[in-house]
Amino acid sequence: MTPLEPVHAELIAGMHHICFKEPWNAKAMRELLAMPGAYGWLAAEVEPQGFVLARAAADEAEILTLLVLPPFRRHGLAERLLSAAAEGARSRGAAKLFLEVAANNAAALGLYTKGGFSQTGKRPRYYGNSIDALLMALDL
């Protein structure tokens, strides 16, 4: 895996556009990558396969986005990205790793639950005013 840098903003924005209904553009990705504490990894062999972007501050970290492009799903890449995000948080002094996920995203919920995350809250009608966001955390 390659550490994410601002030079990857266009690429990861394009990947985000493929995987999400409300994608972040390259400008937003550049701004996130430039934030203090931002870190992440790009999974790419011959071609880009997925990435995780997170941010650490004090003793907490948050996964901002994680995705695997459709042709590369169901091969354990999301688990490796999730594990890399957790290790990155630990190495930056975080004691807890947070994320949010759409309540109707069964695959992601399964991944996060398998990875040791538990639900800590809910934002009603957060996505598109109709889908709840579930807040999850992992003790590191």
C-alpha positions as protocol buffer text, in pm:
chain_id: "A"
residue {
  index: 1
  type: MET
  ca { x: 0 y: 0 z: 0 }
}
residue {
  index: 2
  type: THR
  ca { x: 110 y: 352 z: -81 }
}
residue {
  index: 3
  type: PRO
  ca { x: 68 y: 638 z: 169 }
}
residue {
  index: 4
  type: LEU
  ca { x: -190 y: 889 z: 45 }
}
residue {
  index: 5
  type: GLU
  ca { x: -61 y: 1233 z: -49 }
}
residue {
  index: 6
  type: PRO
  ca { x: -224 y: 1543 z: -203 }
}
residue {
  index: 7
  type: VAL
  ca { x: -100 y: 1430 z: -545 }
}
residue {
  index: 8
  type: HIS
  ca { x: -354 y: 1144 z: -520 }
}
residue {
  index: 9
  type: ALA
  ca { x: -653 y: 1381 z: -484 }
}
residue {
  index: 10
  type: GLU
  ca { x: -779 y: 1353 z: -844 }
}
residue {
  index: 11
  type: LEU
  ca { x: -743 y: 975 z: -844 }
}
residue {
  index: 12
  type: ILE
  ca { x: -919 y: 912 z: -514 }
}
residue {
  index: 13
  type: ALA
  ca { x: -1195 y: 1162 z: -601 }
}
residue {
  index: 14
  type: GLY
  ca { x: -1259 y: 961 z: -918 }
}
residue {
  index: 15
  type: MET
  ca { x: -1271 y: 642 z: -715 }
}
residue {
  index: 16
  type: HIS
  ca { x: -1508 y: 806 z: -465 }
}
residue {
  index: 17
  type: HIS
  ca { x: -1734 y: 906 z: -755 }
}
residue {
  index: 18
  type: ILE
  ca { x: -1760 y: 541 z: -862 }
}
residue {
  index: 19
  type: CYS
  ca { x: -1851 y: 415 z: -515 }
}
residue {
  index: 20
  type: PHE
  ca { x: -2070 y: 683 z: -355 }
}
residue {
  index: 21
  type: LYS
  ca { x: -2391 y: 866 z: -449 }
}
residue {
  index: 22
  type: GLU
  ca { x: -2260 y: 1190 z: -298 }
}
residue {
  index: 23
  type: PRO
  ca { x: -1889 y: 1179 z: -386 }
}
residue {
  index: 24
  type: TRP
  ca { x: -1621 y: 1418 z: -269 }
}
residue {
  index: 25
  type: ASN
  ca { x: -1444 y: 1612 z: -543 }
}
residue {
  index: 26
  type: ALA
  ca { x: -1068 y: 1651 z: -588 }
}
residue {
  index: 27
  type: LYS
  ca { x: -1064 y: 1987 z: -409 }
}
residue {
  index: 28
  type: ALA
  ca { x: -1227 y: 1832 z: -102 }
}
residue {
  index: 29
  type: MET
  ca { x: -981 y: 1541 z: -112 }
}
residue {
  index: 30
  type: ARG
  ca { x: -683 y: 1779 z: -135 }
}
residue {
  index: 31
  type: GLU
  ca { x: -815 y: 1978 z: 162 }
}
residue {
  index: 32
  type: LEU
  ca { x: -868 y: 1662 z: 368 }
}
residue {
  index: 33
  type: LEU
  ca { x: -521 y: 1530 z: 286 }
}
residue {
  index: 34
  type: ALA
  ca { x: -368 y: 1865 z: 385 }
}
residue {
  index: 35
  type: MET
  ca { x: -535 y: 1867 z: 728 }
}
residue {
  index: 36
  type: PRO
  ca { x: -313 y: 1810 z: 1031 }
}
residue {
  index: 37
  type: GLY
  ca { x: -324 y: 1446 z: 1135 }
}
residue {
  index: 38
  type: ALA
  ca { x: -458 y: 1321 z: 800 }
}
residue {
  index: 39
  type: TYR
  ca { x: -329 y: 985 z: 684 }
}
residue {
  index: 40
  type: GLY
  ca { x: -430 y: 702 z: 457 }
}
residue {
  index: 41
  type: TRP
  ca { x: -328 y: 440 z: 208 }
}
residue {
  index: 42
  type: LEU
  ca { x: -393 y: 367 z: -156 }
}
residue {
  index: 43
  type: ALA
  ca { x: -417 y: 1 z: -250 }
}
residue {
  index: 44
  type: ALA
  ca { x: -293 y: -41 z: -604 }
}
residue {
  index: 45
  type: GLU
  ca { x: -109 y: -316 z: -783 }
}
residue {
  index: 46
  type: VAL
  ca { x: -138 y: -277 z: -1159 }
}
residue {
  index: 47
  type: GLU
  ca { x: -431 y: -40 z: -1112 }
}
residue {
  index: 48
  type: PRO
  ca { x: -599 y: 140 z: -818 }
}
residue {
  index: 49
  type: GLN
  ca { x: -817 y: -93 z: -613 }
}
residue {
  index: 50
  type: GLY
  ca { x: -922 y: 102 z: -304 }
}
residue {
  index: 51
  type: PHE
  ca { x: -816 y: 345 z: -36 }
}
residue {
  index: 52
  type: VAL
  ca { x: -873 y: 457 z: 320 }
}
residue {
  index: 53
  type: LEU
  ca { x: -848 y: 814 z: 444 }
}
residue {
  index: 54
  type: ALA
  ca { x: -845 y: 894 z: 815 }
}
residue {
  index: 55
  type: ARG
  ca { x: -748 y: 1168 z: 1056 }
}
residue {
  index: 56
  type: ALA
  ca { x: -599 y: 1156 z: 1404 }
}
residue {
  index: 57
  type: ALA
  ca { x: -622 y: 1428 z: 1666 }
}
residue {
  index: 58
  type: ALA
  ca { x: -509 y: 1394 z: 2027 }
}
residue {
  index: 59
  type: ASP
  ca { x: -611 y: 1047 z: 2143 }
}
residue {
  index: 60
  type: GLU
  ca { x: -885 y: 989 z: 1883 }
}
residue {
  index: 61
  type: ALA
  ca { x: -893 y: 906 z: 1514 }
}
residue {
  index: 62
  type: GLU
  ca { x: -1169 y: 885 z: 1256 }
}
residue {
  index: 63
  type: ILE
  ca { x: -1198 y: 702 z: 930 }
}
residue {
  index: 64
  type: LEU
  ca { x: -1325 y: 966 z: 689 }
}
residue {
  index: 65
  type: THR
  ca { x: -1378 y: 731 z: 397 }
}
residue {
  index: 66
  type: LEU
  ca { x: -1290 y: 378 z: 294 }
}
residue {
  index: 67
  type: LEU
  ca { x: -1369 y: 213 z: -35 }
}
residue {
  index: 68
  type: VAL
  ca { x: -1283 y: -77 z: -261 }
}
residue {
  index: 69
  type: LEU
  ca { x: -1368 y: -51 z: -629 }
}
residue {
  index: 70
  type: PRO
  ca { x: -1630 y: -308 z: -742 }
}
residue {
  index: 71
  type: PRO
  ca { x: -1398 y: -544 z: -935 }
}
residue {
  index: 72
  type: PHE
  ca { x: -1175 y: -587 z: -628 }
}
residue {
  index: 73
  type: ARG
  ca { x: -1440 y: -650 z: -362 }
}
residue {
  index: 74
  type: ARG
  ca { x: -1478 y: -971 z: -164 }
}
residue {
  index: 75
  type: HIS
  ca { x: -1105 y: -1049 z: -156 }
}
residue {
  index: 76
  type: GLY
  ca { x: -1016 y: -910 z: 188 }
}
residue {
  index: 77
  type: LEU
  ca { x: -888 y: -571 z: 71 }
}
residue {
  index: 78
  type: ALA
  ca { x: -1137 y: -372 z: 281 }
}
residue {
  index: 79
  type: GLU
  ca { x: -1024 y: -566 z: 590 }
}
residue {
  index: 80
  type: ARG
  ca { x: -660 y: -482 z: 513 }
}
residue {
  index: 81
  type: LEU
  ca { x: -745 y: -114 z: 464 }
}
residue {
  index: 82
  type: LEU
  ca { x: -943 y: -109 z: 789 }
}
residue {
  index: 83
  type: SER
  ca { x: -656 y: -273 z: 973 }
}
residue {
  index: 84
  type: ALA
  ca { x: -409 y: -22 z: 824 }
}
residue {
  index: 85
  type: ALA
  ca { x: -629 y: 266 z: 939 }
}
residue {
  index: 86
  type: ALA
  ca { x: -643 y: 122 z: 1292 }
}
residue {
  index: 87
  type: GLU
  ca { x: -267 y: 69 z: 1302 }
}
residue {
  index: 88
  type: GLY
  ca { x: -215 y: 423 z: 1171 }
}
residue {
  index: 89
  type: ALA
  ca { x: -437 y: 555 z: 1449 }
}
residue {
  index: 90
  type: ARG
  ca { x: -250 y: 355 z: 1715 }
}
residue {
  index: 91
  type: SER
  ca { x: 87 y: 476 z: 1587 }
}
residue {
  index: 92
  type: ARG
  ca { x: -38 y: 836 z: 1613 }
}
residue {
  index: 93
  type: GLY
  ca { x: -138 y: 788 z: 1978 }
}
residue {
  index: 94
  type: ALA
  ca { x: -513 y: 735 z: 1934 }
}
residue {
  index: 95
  type: ALA
  ca { x: -697 y: 522 z: 2188 }
}
residue {
  index: 96
  type: LYS
  ca { x: -1023 y: 509 z: 1989 }
}
residue {
  index: 97
  type: LEU
  ca { x: -1106 y: 494 z: 1619 }
}
residue {
  index: 98
  type: PHE
  ca { x: -1443 y: 626 z: 1500 }
}
residue {
  index: 99
  type: LEU
  ca { x: -1641 y: 606 z: 1178 }
}
residue {
  index: 100
  type: GLU
  ca { x: -1992 y: 652 z: 1047 }
}
residue {
  index: 101
  type: VAL
  ca { x: -2175 y: 427 z: 806 }
}
residue {
  index: 102
  type: ALA
  ca { x: -2513 y: 426 z: 633 }
}
residue {
  index: 103
  type: ALA
  ca { x: -2755 y: 204 z: 823 }
}
residue {
  index: 104
  type: ASN
  ca { x: -2853 y: 29 z: 500 }
}
residue {
  index: 105
  type: ASN
  ca { x: -2494 y: -61 z: 401 }
}
residue {
  index: 106
  type: ALA
  ca { x: -2498 y: -424 z: 514 }
}
residue {
  index: 107
  type: ALA
  ca { x: -2157 y: -509 z: 364 }
}
residue {
  index: 108
  type: ALA
  ca { x: -1983 y: -222 z: 545 }
}
residue {
  index: 109
  type: LEU
  ca { x: -2164 y: -294 z: 871 }
}
residue {
  index: 110
  type: GLY
  ca { x: -2048 y: -655 z: 849 }
}
residue {
  index: 111
  type: LEU
  ca { x: -1690 y: -544 z: 783 }
}
residue {
  index: 112
  type: TYR
  ca { x: -1684 y: -300 z: 1073 }
}
residue {
  index: 113
  type: THR
  ca { x: -1851 y: -538 z: 1317 }
}
residue {
  index: 114
  type: LYS
  ca { x: -1606 y: -813 z: 1219 }
}
residue {
  index: 115
  type: GLY
  ca { x: -1327 y: -560 z: 1270 }
}
residue {
  index: 116
  type: GLY
  ca { x: -1435 y: -502 z: 1632 }
}
residue {
  index: 117
  type: PHE
  ca { x: -1634 y: -180 z: 1595 }
}
residue {
  index: 118
  type: SER
  ca { x: -1952 y: -131 z: 1793 }
}
residue {
  index: 119
  type: GLN
  ca { x: -2235 y: 116 z: 1745 }
}
residue {
  index: 120
  type: THR
  ca { x: -2215 y: 420 z: 1970 }
}
residue {
  index: 121
  type: GLY
  ca { x: -2484 y: 642 z: 1823 }
}
residue {
  index: 122
  type: LYS
  ca { x: -2709 y: 731 z: 1531 }
}
residue {
  index: 123
  type: ARG
  ca { x: -2777 y: 1036 z: 1316 }
}
residue {
  index: 124
  type: PRO
  ca { x: -3136 y: 1005 z: 1194 }
}
residue {
  index: 125
  type: ARG
  ca { x: -3200 y: 1070 z: 824 }
}
residue {
  index: 126
  type: TYR
  ca { x: -2837 y: 1184 z: 775 }
}
residue {
  index: 127
  type: TYR
  ca { x: -2784 y: 1053 z: 422 }
}
residue {
  index: 128
  type: GLY
  ca { x: -3012 y: 1213 z: 168 }
}
residue {
  index: 129
  type: ASN
  ca { x: -3258 y: 1298 z: 445 }
}
residue {
  index: 130
  type: SER
  ca { x: -3382 y: 939 z: 452 }
}
residue {
  index: 131
  type: ILE
  ca { x: -3105 y: 701 z: 564 }
}
residue {
  index: 132
  type: ASP
  ca { x: -2966 y: 698 z: 917 }
}
residue {
  index: 133
  type: ALA
  ca { x: -2593 y: 720 z: 981 }
}
residue {
  index: 134
  type: LEU
  ca { x: -2467 y: 480 z: 1245 }
}
residue {
  index: 135
  type: LEU
  ca { x: -2173 y: 600 z: 1454 }
}
residue {
  index: 136
  type: MET
  ca { x: -1926 y: 327 z: 1542 }
}
residue {
  index: 137
  type: ALA
  ca { x: -1609 y: 308 z: 1749 }
}
residue {
  index: 138
  type: LEU
  ca { x: -1320 y: 72 z: 1809 }
}
residue {
  index: 139
  type: ASP
  ca { x: -1109 y: 72 z: 2124 }
}
residue {
  index: 140
  type: LEU
  ca { x: -746 y: 58 z: 2022 }
}
